[in-house]
């Protein structure tokens, strides 16, 4: 893209806004596809292997947390 120096003050902010909107839209869509609810350990591990963000139930027990950490560690 070539912009005359005399037009920079007007065109540059609009170009930056367009770039920002495109990046935001693309990354928001990517995030939405990577958030996954999981209810079992197999789904959790599989989703984590695919670099997803998992929404999982948690009972609050430290032993359960330790088991999840151990099973999902790479």
mmCIF file of the N, C-alpha and C atoms, coordinates in Angstrom:
data_MODEL
# 
_entry.id   MODEL 
# 
loop_
_atom_site.group_PDB 
_atom_site.id 
_atom_site.type_symbol 
_atom_site.label_atom_id 
_atom_site.label_alt_id 
_atom_site.label_comp_id 
_atom_site.label_asym_id 
_atom_site.label_entity_id 
_atom_site.label_seq_id 
_atom_site.pdbx_PDB_ins_code 
_atom_site.Cartn_x 
_atom_site.Cartn_y 
_atom_site.Cartn_z 
_atom_site.occupancy 
_atom_site.B_iso_or_equiv 
_atom_site.pdbx_formal_charge 
_atom_site.auth_seq_id 
_atom_site.auth_comp_id 
_atom_site.auth_asym_id 
_atom_site.auth_atom_id 
_atom_site.pdbx_PDB_model_num 
ATOM 1   N N  . UNK A 1 1  ? 0.850   -1.175  0.000  1.00 0.00 ? 1  UNK A N  1 
ATOM 2   C CA . UNK A 1 1  ? 0.000   0.000   0.000  1.00 0.00 ? 1  UNK A CA 1 
ATOM 3   C C  . UNK A 1 1  ? 0.890   1.231   0.000  1.00 0.00 ? 1  UNK A C  1 
ATOM 4   N N  . UNK A 1 2  ? 0.583   2.138   -0.863 1.00 0.00 ? 2  UNK A N  1 
ATOM 5   C CA . UNK A 1 2  ? 1.333   3.383   -0.962 1.00 0.00 ? 2  UNK A CA 1 
ATOM 6   C C  . UNK A 1 2  ? 0.388   4.516   -0.596 1.00 0.00 ? 2  UNK A C  1 
ATOM 7   N N  . UNK A 1 3  ? 0.860   5.369   0.322  1.00 0.00 ? 3  UNK A N  1 
ATOM 8   C CA . UNK A 1 3  ? 0.066   6.515   0.753  1.00 0.00 ? 3  UNK A CA 1 
ATOM 9   C C  . UNK A 1 3  ? 0.937   7.752   0.631  1.00 0.00 ? 3  UNK A C  1 
ATOM 10  N N  . UNK A 1 4  ? 0.394   8.761   0.018  1.00 0.00 ? 4  UNK A N  1 
ATOM 11  C CA . UNK A 1 4  ? 1.136   10.014  -0.111 1.00 0.00 ? 4  UNK A CA 1 
ATOM 12  C C  . UNK A 1 4  ? 1.354   10.618  1.269  1.00 0.00 ? 4  UNK A C  1 
ATOM 13  N N  . UNK A 1 5  ? 2.503   11.236  1.448  1.00 0.00 ? 5  UNK A N  1 
ATOM 14  C CA . UNK A 1 5  ? 2.835   11.832  2.743  1.00 0.00 ? 5  UNK A CA 1 
ATOM 15  C C  . UNK A 1 5  ? 1.774   12.840  3.179  1.00 0.00 ? 5  UNK A C  1 
ATOM 16  N N  . UNK A 1 6  ? 1.208   13.548  2.245  1.00 0.00 ? 6  UNK A N  1 
ATOM 17  C CA . UNK A 1 6  ? 0.188   14.548  2.577  1.00 0.00 ? 6  UNK A CA 1 
ATOM 18  C C  . UNK A 1 6  ? -1.109  13.910  3.089  1.00 0.00 ? 6  UNK A C  1 
ATOM 19  N N  . UNK A 1 7  ? -1.313  12.623  2.827  1.00 0.00 ? 7  UNK A N  1 
ATOM 20  C CA . UNK A 1 7  ? -2.531  11.934  3.256  1.00 0.00 ? 7  UNK A CA 1 
ATOM 21  C C  . UNK A 1 7  ? -2.333  11.085  4.510  1.00 0.00 ? 7  UNK A C  1 
ATOM 22  N N  . UNK A 1 8  ? -1.109  11.005  5.008  1.00 0.00 ? 8  UNK A N  1 
ATOM 23  C CA . UNK A 1 8  ? -0.819  10.147  6.155  1.00 0.00 ? 8  UNK A CA 1 
ATOM 24  C C  . UNK A 1 8  ? -1.675  10.471  7.368  1.00 0.00 ? 8  UNK A C  1 
ATOM 25  N N  . UNK A 1 9  ? -1.822  11.740  7.658  1.00 0.00 ? 9  UNK A N  1 
ATOM 26  C CA . UNK A 1 9  ? -2.556  12.142  8.861  1.00 0.00 ? 9  UNK A CA 1 
ATOM 27  C C  . UNK A 1 9  ? -4.000  11.645  8.843  1.00 0.00 ? 9  UNK A C  1 
ATOM 28  N N  . UNK A 1 10 ? -4.583  11.554  7.684  1.00 0.00 ? 10 UNK A N  1 
ATOM 29  C CA . UNK A 1 10 ? -5.966  11.104  7.558  1.00 0.00 ? 10 UNK A CA 1 
ATOM 30  C C  . UNK A 1 10 ? -6.049  9.584   7.394  1.00 0.00 ? 10 UNK A C  1 
ATOM 31  N N  . UNK A 1 11 ? -5.199  9.016   6.558  1.00 0.00 ? 11 UNK A N  1 
ATOM 32  C CA . UNK A 1 11 ? -5.319  7.598   6.213  1.00 0.00 ? 11 UNK A CA 1 
ATOM 33  C C  . UNK A 1 11 ? -4.704  6.653   7.242  1.00 0.00 ? 11 UNK A C  1 
ATOM 34  N N  . UNK A 1 12 ? -3.649  7.074   7.920  1.00 0.00 ? 12 UNK A N  1 
ATOM 35  C CA . UNK A 1 12 ? -2.984  6.175   8.857  1.00 0.00 ? 12 UNK A CA 1 
ATOM 36  C C  . UNK A 1 12 ? -3.884  5.757   10.020 1.00 0.00 ? 12 UNK A C  1 
ATOM 37  N N  . UNK A 1 13 ? -4.591  6.679   10.695 1.00 0.00 ? 13 UNK A N  1 
ATOM 38  C CA . UNK A 1 13 ? -5.486  6.232   11.776 1.00 0.00 ? 13 UNK A CA 1 
ATOM 39  C C  . UNK A 1 13 ? -6.560  5.253   11.290 1.00 0.00 ? 13 UNK A C  1 
ATOM 40  N N  . UNK A 1 14 ? -7.113  5.491   10.118 1.00 0.00 ? 14 UNK A N  1 
ATOM 41  C CA . UNK A 1 14 ? -8.135  4.583   9.584  1.00 0.00 ? 14 UNK A CA 1 
ATOM 42  C C  . UNK A 1 14 ? -7.532  3.216   9.274  1.00 0.00 ? 14 UNK A C  1 
ATOM 43  N N  . UNK A 1 15 ? -6.326  3.201   8.726  1.00 0.00 ? 15 UNK A N  1 
ATOM 44  C CA . UNK A 1 15 ? -5.655  1.939   8.426  1.00 0.00 ? 15 UNK A CA 1 
ATOM 45  C C  . UNK A 1 15 ? -5.367  1.167   9.709  1.00 0.00 ? 15 UNK A C  1 
ATOM 46  N N  . UNK A 1 16 ? -4.875  1.855   10.725 1.00 0.00 ? 16 UNK A N  1 
ATOM 47  C CA . UNK A 1 16 ? -4.594  1.199   12.005 1.00 0.00 ? 16 UNK A CA 1 
ATOM 48  C C  . UNK A 1 16 ? -5.872  0.660   12.640 1.00 0.00 ? 16 UNK A C  1 
ATOM 49  N N  . UNK A 1 17 ? -6.951  1.416   12.568 1.00 0.00 ? 17 UNK A N  1 
ATOM 50  C CA . UNK A 1 17 ? -8.236  0.935   13.099 1.00 0.00 ? 17 UNK A CA 1 
ATOM 51  C C  . UNK A 1 17 ? -8.699  -0.320  12.364 1.00 0.00 ? 17 UNK A C  1 
ATOM 52  N N  . UNK A 1 18 ? -8.521  -0.345  11.059 1.00 0.00 ? 18 UNK A N  1 
ATOM 53  C CA . UNK A 1 18 ? -8.911  -1.506  10.266 1.00 0.00 ? 18 UNK A CA 1 
ATOM 54  C C  . UNK A 1 18 ? -8.064  -2.729  10.626 1.00 0.00 ? 18 UNK A C  1 
ATOM 55  N N  . UNK A 1 19 ? -6.759  -2.533  10.768 1.00 0.00 ? 19 UNK A N  1 
ATOM 56  C CA . UNK A 1 19 ? -5.868  -3.633  11.157 1.00 0.00 ? 19 UNK A CA 1 
ATOM 57  C C  . UNK A 1 19 ? -6.263  -4.160  12.528 1.00 0.00 ? 19 UNK A C  1 
ATOM 58  N N  . UNK A 1 20 ? -6.520  -3.256  13.462 1.00 0.00 ? 20 UNK A N  1 
ATOM 59  C CA . UNK A 1 20 ? -6.904  -3.653  14.822 1.00 0.00 ? 20 UNK A CA 1 
ATOM 60  C C  . UNK A 1 20 ? -8.204  -4.456  14.815 1.00 0.00 ? 20 UNK A C  1 
ATOM 61  N N  . UNK A 1 21 ? -9.196  -3.976  14.081 1.00 0.00 ? 21 UNK A N  1 
ATOM 62  C CA . UNK A 1 21 ? -10.491 -4.666  14.024 1.00 0.00 ? 21 UNK A CA 1 
ATOM 63  C C  . UNK A 1 21 ? -10.341 -6.065  13.420 1.00 0.00 ? 21 UNK A C  1 
ATOM 64  N N  . UNK A 1 22 ? -9.538  -6.180  12.369 1.00 0.00 ? 22 UNK A N  1 
ATOM 65  C CA . UNK A 1 22 ? -9.315  -7.494  11.744 1.00 0.00 ? 22 UNK A CA 1 
ATOM 66  C C  . UNK A 1 22 ? -8.617  -8.451  12.703 1.00 0.00 ? 22 UNK A C  1 
ATOM 67  N N  . UNK A 1 23 ? -7.589  -7.969  13.392 1.00 0.00 ? 23 UNK A N  1 
ATOM 68  C CA . UNK A 1 23 ? -6.855  -8.818  14.337 1.00 0.00 ? 23 UNK A CA 1 
ATOM 69  C C  . UNK A 1 23 ? -7.756  -9.244  15.486 1.00 0.00 ? 23 UNK A C  1 
ATOM 70  N N  . UNK A 1 24 ? -8.538  -8.318  16.011 1.00 0.00 ? 24 UNK A N  1 
ATOM 71  C CA . UNK A 1 24 ? -9.434  -8.622  17.121 1.00 0.00 ? 24 UNK A CA 1 
ATOM 72  C C  . UNK A 1 24 ? -10.466 -9.669  16.717 1.00 0.00 ? 24 UNK A C  1 
ATOM 73  N N  . UNK A 1 25 ? -11.059 -9.493  15.562 1.00 0.00 ? 25 UNK A N  1 
ATOM 74  C CA . UNK A 1 25 ? -12.071 -10.439 15.091 1.00 0.00 ? 25 UNK A CA 1 
ATOM 75  C C  . UNK A 1 25 ? -11.478 -11.833 14.898 1.00 0.00 ? 25 UNK A C  1 
ATOM 76  N N  . UNK A 1 26 ? -10.331 -11.897 14.249 1.00 0.00 ? 26 UNK A N  1 
ATOM 77  C CA . UNK A 1 26 ? -9.693  -13.190 13.986 1.00 0.00 ? 26 UNK A CA 1 
ATOM 78  C C  . UNK A 1 26 ? -9.316  -13.887 15.289 1.00 0.00 ? 26 UNK A C  1 
ATOM 79  N N  . UNK A 1 27 ? -8.748  -13.150 16.227 1.00 0.00 ? 27 UNK A N  1 
ATOM 80  C CA . UNK A 1 27 ? -8.328  -13.759 17.487 1.00 0.00 ? 27 UNK A CA 1 
ATOM 81  C C  . UNK A 1 27 ? -9.504  -14.109 18.388 1.00 0.00 ? 27 UNK A C  1 
ATOM 82  N N  . UNK A 1 28 ? -10.557 -13.316 18.351 1.00 0.00 ? 28 UNK A N  1 
ATOM 83  C CA . UNK A 1 28 ? -11.754 -13.646 19.127 1.00 0.00 ? 28 UNK A CA 1 
ATOM 84  C C  . UNK A 1 28 ? -12.379 -14.940 18.608 1.00 0.00 ? 28 UNK A C  1 
ATOM 85  N N  . UNK A 1 29 ? -12.455 -15.074 17.293 1.00 0.00 ? 29 UNK A N  1 
ATOM 86  C CA . UNK A 1 29 ? -12.987 -16.307 16.699 1.00 0.00 ? 29 UNK A CA 1 
ATOM 87  C C  . UNK A 1 29 ? -12.125 -17.508 17.080 1.00 0.00 ? 29 UNK A C  1 
ATOM 88  N N  . UNK A 1 30 ? -10.820 -17.346 17.055 1.00 0.00 ? 30 UNK A N  1 
ATOM 89  C CA . UNK A 1 30 ? -9.903  -18.428 17.431 1.00 0.00 ? 30 UNK A CA 1 
ATOM 90  C C  . UNK A 1 30 ? -10.112 -18.820 18.892 1.00 0.00 ? 30 UNK A C  1 
ATOM 91  N N  . UNK A 1 31 ? -10.259 -17.842 19.759 1.00 0.00 ? 31 UNK A N  1 
ATOM 92  C CA . UNK A 1 31 ? -10.484 -18.124 21.178 1.00 0.00 ? 31 UNK A CA 1 
ATOM 93  C C  . UNK A 1 31 ? -11.775 -18.912 21.377 1.00 0.00 ? 31 UNK A C  1 
ATOM 94  N N  . UNK A 1 32 ? -12.827 -18.482 20.720 1.00 0.00 ? 32 UNK A N  1 
ATOM 95  C CA . UNK A 1 32 ? -14.124 -19.149 20.871 1.00 0.00 ? 32 UNK A CA 1 
ATOM 96  C C  . UNK A 1 32 ? -14.037 -20.617 20.457 1.00 0.00 ? 32 UNK A C  1 
ATOM 97  N N  . UNK A 1 33 ? -13.290 -20.915 19.410 1.00 0.00 ? 33 UNK A N  1 
ATOM 98  C CA . UNK A 1 33 ? -13.186 -22.308 18.965 1.00 0.00 ? 33 UNK A CA 1 
ATOM 99  C C  . UNK A 1 33 ? -12.308 -23.139 19.886 1.00 0.00 ? 33 UNK A C  1 
ATOM 100 N N  . UNK A 1 34 ? -11.504 -22.498 20.724 1.00 0.00 ? 34 UNK A N  1 
ATOM 101 C CA . UNK A 1 34 ? -10.581 -23.238 21.590 1.00 0.00 ? 34 UNK A CA 1 
ATOM 102 C C  . UNK A 1 34 ? -11.065 -23.386 23.031 1.00 0.00 ? 34 UNK A C  1 
ATOM 103 N N  . UNK A 1 35 ? -12.201 -22.832 23.377 1.00 0.00 ? 35 UNK A N  1 
ATOM 104 C CA . UNK A 1 35 ? -12.755 -23.008 24.723 1.00 0.00 ? 35 UNK A CA 1 
ATOM 105 C C  . UNK A 1 35 ? -13.698 -24.207 24.679 1.00 0.00 ? 35 UNK A C  1 
ATOM 106 N N  . UNK A 1 36 ? -13.408 -25.200 25.508 1.00 0.00 ? 36 UNK A N  1 
ATOM 107 C CA . UNK A 1 36 ? -14.202 -26.434 25.477 1.00 0.00 ? 36 UNK A CA 1 
ATOM 108 C C  . UNK A 1 36 ? -14.610 -26.865 26.877 1.00 0.00 ? 36 UNK A C  1 
ATOM 109 N N  . UNK A 1 37 ? -15.886 -27.167 27.058 1.00 0.00 ? 37 UNK A N  1 
ATOM 110 C CA . UNK A 1 37 ? -16.310 -27.775 28.324 1.00 0.00 ? 37 UNK A CA 1 
ATOM 111 C C  . UNK A 1 37 ? -15.918 -29.251 28.326 1.00 0.00 ? 37 UNK A C  1 
ATOM 112 N N  . UNK A 1 38 ? -15.411 -29.724 29.443 1.00 0.00 ? 38 UNK A N  1 
ATOM 113 C CA . UNK A 1 38 ? -15.035 -31.139 29.569 1.00 0.00 ? 38 UNK A CA 1 
ATOM 114 C C  . UNK A 1 38 ? -15.619 -31.684 30.862 1.00 0.00 ? 38 UNK A C  1 
ATOM 115 N N  . UNK A 1 39 ? -15.935 -32.988 30.857 1.00 0.00 ? 39 UNK A N  1 
ATOM 116 C CA . UNK A 1 39 ? -16.519 -33.606 32.052 1.00 0.00 ? 39 UNK A CA 1 
ATOM 117 C C  . UNK A 1 39 ? -15.781 -34.858 32.485 1.00 0.00 ? 39 UNK A C  1 
ATOM 118 N N  . UNK A 1 40 ? -14.783 -35.278 31.695 1.00 0.00 ? 40 UNK A N  1 
ATOM 119 C CA . UNK A 1 40 ? -14.018 -36.465 32.094 1.00 0.00 ? 40 UNK A CA 1 
ATOM 120 C C  . UNK A 1 40 ? -12.539 -36.233 31.800 1.00 0.00 ? 40 UNK A C  1 
ATOM 121 N N  . UNK A 1 41 ? -11.701 -37.018 32.428 1.00 0.00 ? 41 UNK A N  1 
ATOM 122 C CA . UNK A 1 41 ? -10.258 -36.853 32.305 1.00 0.00 ? 41 UNK A CA 1 
ATOM 123 C C  . UNK A 1 41 ? -9.784  -37.037 30.862 1.00 0.00 ? 41 UNK A C  1 
ATOM 124 N N  . UNK A 1 42 ? -10.368 -37.998 30.148 1.00 0.00 ? 42 UNK A N  1 
ATOM 125 C CA . UNK A 1 42 ? -9.953  -38.244 28.765 1.00 0.00 ? 42 UNK A CA 1 
ATOM 126 C C  . UNK A 1 42 ? -10.191 -37.014 27.887 1.00 0.00 ? 42 UNK A C  1 
ATOM 127 N N  . UNK A 1 43 ? -11.359 -36.390 28.051 1.00 0.00 ? 43 UNK A N  1 
ATOM 128 C CA . UNK A 1 43 ? -11.665 -35.182 27.278 1.00 0.00 ? 43 UNK A CA 1 
ATOM 129 C C  . UNK A 1 43 ? -10.736 -34.034 27.672 1.00 0.00 ? 43 UNK A C  1 
ATOM 130 N N  . UNK A 1 44 ? -10.418 -33.944 28.949 1.00 0.00 ? 44 UNK A N  1 
ATOM 131 C CA . UNK A 1 44 ? -9.516  -32.896 29.424 1.00 0.00 ? 44 UNK A CA 1 
ATOM 132 C C  . UNK A 1 44 ? -8.146  -33.045 28.773 1.00 0.00 ? 44 UNK A C  1 
ATOM 133 N N  . UNK A 1 45 ? -7.583  -34.237 28.834 1.00 0.00 ? 45 UNK A N  1 
ATOM 134 C CA . UNK A 1 45 ? -6.254  -34.477 28.276 1.00 0.00 ? 45 UNK A CA 1 
ATOM 135 C C  . UNK A 1 45 ? -6.251  -34.244 26.767 1.00 0.00 ? 45 UNK A C  1 
ATOM 136 N N  . UNK A 1 46 ? -7.261  -34.757 26.087 1.00 0.00 ? 46 UNK A N  1 
ATOM 137 C CA . UNK A 1 46 ? -7.359  -34.580 24.639 1.00 0.00 ? 46 UNK A CA 1 
ATOM 138 C C  . UNK A 1 46 ? -7.453  -33.097 24.270 1.00 0.00 ? 46 UNK A C  1 
ATOM 139 N N  . UNK A 1 47 ? -8.269  -32.355 24.985 1.00 0.00 ? 47 UNK A N  1 
ATOM 140 C CA . UNK A 1 47 ? -8.434  -30.929 24.700 1.00 0.00 ? 47 UNK A CA 1 
ATOM 141 C C  . UNK A 1 47 ? -7.164  -30.151 25.002 1.00 0.00 ? 47 UNK A C  1 
ATOM 142 N N  . UNK A 1 48 ? -6.497  -30.469 26.092 1.00 0.00 ? 48 UNK A N  1 
ATOM 143 C CA . UNK A 1 48 ? -5.236  -29.799 26.415 1.00 0.00 ? 48 UNK A CA 1 
ATOM 144 C C  . UNK A 1 48 ? -4.176  -30.103 25.357 1.00 0.00 ? 48 UNK A C  1 
ATOM 145 N N  . UNK A 1 49 ? -4.150  -31.334 24.867 1.00 0.00 ? 49 UNK A N  1 
ATOM 146 C CA . UNK A 1 49 ? -3.204  -31.698 23.804 1.00 0.00 ? 49 UNK A CA 1 
ATOM 147 C C  . UNK A 1 49 ? -3.445  -30.886 22.537 1.00 0.00 ? 49 UNK A C  1 
ATOM 148 N N  . UNK A 1 50 ? -4.679  -30.438 22.350 1.00 0.00 ? 50 UNK A N  1 
ATOM 149 C CA . UNK A 1 50 ? -5.032  -29.619 21.185 1.00 0.00 ? 50 UNK A CA 1 
ATOM 150 C C  . UNK A 1 50 ? -4.918  -28.122 21.497 1.00 0.00 ? 50 UNK A C  1 
ATOM 151 N N  . UNK A 1 51 ? -4.269  -27.796 22.612 1.00 0.00 ? 51 UNK A N  1 
ATOM 152 C CA . UNK A 1 51 ? -4.028  -26.411 23.036 1.00 0.00 ? 51 UNK A CA 1 
ATOM 153 C C  . UNK A 1 51 ? -5.324  -25.639 23.284 1.00 0.00 ? 51 UNK A C  1 
ATOM 154 N N  . UNK A 1 52 ? -6.304  -26.321 23.856 1.00 0.00 ? 52 UNK A N  1 
ATOM 155 C CA . UNK A 1 52 ? -7.589  -25.693 24.156 1.00 0.00 ? 52 UNK A CA 1 
ATOM 156 C C  . UNK A 1 52 ? -7.625  -25.211 25.604 1.00 0.00 ? 52 UNK A C  1 
ATOM 157 N N  . UNK A 1 53 ? -8.548  -24.314 25.857 1.00 0.00 ? 53 UNK A N  1 
ATOM 158 C CA . UNK A 1 53 ? -8.841  -23.854 27.209 1.00 0.00 ? 53 UNK A CA 1 
ATOM 159 C C  . UNK A 1 53 ? -10.035 -24.672 27.680 1.00 0.00 ? 53 UNK A C  1 
ATOM 160 N N  . UNK A 1 54 ? -9.876  -25.357 28.798 1.00 0.00 ? 54 UNK A N  1 
ATOM 161 C CA . UNK A 1 54 ? -10.913 -26.275 29.265 1.00 0.00 ? 54 UNK A CA 1 
ATOM 162 C C  . UNK A 1 54 ? -11.724 -25.676 30.404 1.00 0.00 ? 54 UNK A C  1 
ATOM 163 N N  . UNK A 1 55 ? -13.018 -25.903 30.341 1.00 0.00 ? 55 UNK A N  1 
ATOM 164 C CA . UNK A 1 55 ? -13.917 -25.555 31.432 1.00 0.00 ? 55 UNK A CA 1 
ATOM 165 C C  . UNK A 1 55 ? -14.330 -26.880 32.055 1.00 0.00 ? 55 UNK A C  1 
ATOM 166 N N  . UNK A 1 56 ? -13.853 -27.104 33.276 1.00 0.00 ? 56 UNK A N  1 
ATOM 167 C CA . UNK A 1 56 ? -14.060 -28.402 33.916 1.00 0.00 ? 56 UNK A CA 1 
ATOM 168 C C  . UNK A 1 56 ? -14.590 -28.211 35.327 1.00 0.00 ? 56 UNK A C  1 
ATOM 169 N N  . UNK A 1 57 ? -15.421 -29.137 35.779 1.00 0.00 ? 57 UNK A N  1 
ATOM 170 C CA . UNK A 1 57 ? -15.878 -29.079 37.167 1.00 0.00 ? 57 UNK A CA 1 
ATOM 171 C C  . UNK A 1 57 ? -14.706 -29.343 38.108 1.00 0.00 ? 57 UNK A C  1 
ATOM 172 N N  . UNK A 1 58 ? -14.786 -28.769 39.306 1.00 0.00 ? 58 UNK A N  1 
ATOM 173 C CA . UNK A 1 58 ? -13.737 -28.973 40.305 1.00 0.00 ? 58 UNK A CA 1 
ATOM 174 C C  . UNK A 1 58 ? -14.396 -29.114 41.665 1.00 0.00 ? 58 UNK A C  1 
ATOM 175 N N  . UNK A 1 59 ? -14.096 -30.217 42.327 1.00 0.00 ? 59 UNK A N  1 
ATOM 176 C CA . UNK A 1 59 ? -14.738 -30.504 43.607 1.00 0.00 ? 59 UNK A CA 1 
ATOM 177 C C  . UNK A 1 59 ? -14.091 -29.752 44.771 1.00 0.00 ? 59 UNK A C  1 
ATOM 178 N N  . UNK A 1 60 ? -12.914 -29.185 44.547 1.00 0.00 ? 60 UNK A N  1 
ATOM 179 C CA . UNK A 1 60 ? -12.235 -28.453 45.606 1.00 0.00 ? 60 UNK A CA 1 
ATOM 180 C C  . UNK A 1 60 ? -11.270 -29.301 46.416 1.00 0.00 ? 60 UNK A C  1 
ATOM 181 N N  . UNK A 1 61 ? -11.183 -30.577 46.132 1.00 0.00 ? 61 UNK A N  1 
ATOM 182 C CA . UNK A 1 61 ? -10.309 -31.498 46.862 1.00 0.00 ? 61 UNK A CA 1 
ATOM 183 C C  . UNK A 1 61 ? -8.891  -31.426 46.290 1.00 0.00 ? 61 UNK A C  1 
ATOM 184 N N  . UNK A 1 62 ? -7.916  -31.223 47.154 1.00 0.00 ? 62 UNK A N  1 
ATOM 185 C CA . UNK A 1 62 ? -6.523  -31.125 46.731 1.00 0.00 ? 62 UNK A CA 1 
ATOM 186 C C  . UNK A 1 62 ? -6.054  -32.400 46.033 1.00 0.00 ? 62 UNK A C  1 
ATOM 187 N N  . UNK A 1 63 ? -6.529  -33.561 46.484 1.00 0.00 ? 63 UNK A N  1 
ATOM 188 C CA . UNK A 1 63 ? -6.142  -34.823 45.845 1.00 0.00 ? 63 UNK A CA 1 
ATOM 189 C C  . UNK A 1 63 ? -6.605  -34.877 44.389 1.00 0.00 ? 63 UNK A C  1 
ATOM 190 N N  . UNK A 1 64 ? -7.808  -34.393 44.135 1.00 0.00 ? 64 UNK A N  1 
ATOM 191 C CA . UNK A 1 64 ? -8.309  -34.356 42.757 1.00 0.00 ? 64 UNK A CA 1 
ATOM 192 C C  . UNK A 1 64 ? -7.447  -33.422 41.902 1.00 0.00 ? 64 UNK A C  1 
ATOM 193 N N  . UNK A 1 65 ? -7.124  -32.273 42.462 1.00 0.00 ? 65 UNK A N  1 
ATOM 194 C CA . UNK A 1 65 ? -6.284  -31.328 41.726 1.00 0.00 ? 65 UNK A CA 1 
ATOM 195 C C  . UNK A 1 65 ? -4.929  -31.953 41.403 1.00 0.00 ? 65 UNK A C  1 
ATOM 196 N N  . UNK A 1 66 ? -4.345  -32.641 42.362 1.00 0.00 ? 66 UNK A N  1 
ATOM 197 C CA . UNK A 1 66 ? -3.051  -33.294 42.141 1.00 0.00 ? 66 UNK A CA 1 
ATOM 198 C C  . UNK A 1 66 ? -3.145  -34.359 41.052 1.00 0.00 ? 66 UNK A C  1 
ATOM 199 N N  . UNK A 1 67 ? -4.245  -35.116 41.033 1.00 0.00 ? 67 UNK A N  1 
ATOM 200 C CA . UNK A 1 67 ? -4.428  -36.143 40.004 1.00 0.00 ? 67 UNK A CA 1 
ATOM 201 C C  . UNK A 1 67 ? -4.534  -35.515 38.615 1.00 0.00 ? 67 UNK A C  1 
ATOM 202 N N  . UNK A 1 68 ? -5.253  -34.406 38.527 1.00 0.00 ? 68 UNK A N  1 
ATOM 203 C CA . UNK A 1 68 ? -5.394  -33.718 37.240 1.00 0.00 ? 68 UNK A CA 1 
ATOM 204 C C  . UNK A 1 68 ? -4.040  -33.174 36.794 1.00 0.00 ? 68 UNK A C  1 
ATOM 205 N N  . UNK A 1 69 ? -3.304  -32.565 37.708 1.00 0.00 ? 69 UNK A N  1 
ATOM 206 C CA . UNK A 1 69 ? -1.979  -32.042 37.364 1.00 0.00 ? 69 UNK A CA 1 
ATOM 207 C C  . UNK A 1 69 ? -1.063  -33.150 36.864 1.00 0.00 ? 69 UNK A C  1 
ATOM 208 N N  . UNK A 1 70 ? -1.077  -34.275 37.546 1.00 0.00 ? 70 UNK A N  1 
ATOM 209 C CA . UNK A 1 70 ? -0.214  -35.393 37.162 1.00 0.00 ? 70 UNK A CA 1 
ATOM 210 C C  . UNK A 1 70 ? -0.628  -35.967 35.809 1.00 0.00 ? 70 UNK A C  1 
ATOM 211 N N  . UNK A 1 71 ? -1.923  -36.144 35.615 1.00 0.00 ? 71 UNK A N  1 
ATOM 212 C CA . UNK A 1 71 ? -2.412  -36.745 34.370 1.00 0.00 ? 71 UNK A CA 1 
ATOM 213 C C  . UNK A 1 71 ? -2.217  -35.823 33.167 1.00 0.00 ? 71 UNK A C  1 
ATOM 214 N N  . UNK A 1 72 ? -2.235  -34.525 33.395 1.00 0.00 ? 72 UNK A N  1 
ATOM 215 C CA . UNK A 1 72 ? -2.152  -33.587 32.277 1.00 0.00 ? 72 UNK A CA 1 
ATOM 216 C C  . UNK A 1 72 ? -0.748  -33.047 32.046 1.00 0.00 ? 72 UNK A C  1 
ATOM 217 N N  . UNK A 1 73 ? 0.208   -33.406 32.884 1.00 0.00 ? 73 UNK A N  1 
ATOM 218 C CA . UNK A 1 73 ? 1.584   -32.910 32.734 1.00 0.00 ? 73 UNK A CA 1 
ATOM 219 C C  . UNK A 1 73 ? 2.250   -33.543 31.521 1.00 0.00 ? 73 UNK A C  1 
ATOM 220 N N  . UNK A 1 74 ? 3.033   -32.740 30.830 1.00 0.00 ? 74 UNK A N  1 
ATOM 221 C CA . UNK A 1 74 ? 3.811   -33.250 29.688 1.00 0.00 ? 74 UNK A CA 1 
ATOM 222 C C  . UNK A 1 74 ? 5.251   -32.907 29.891 1.00 0.00 ? 74 UNK A C  1 
# 
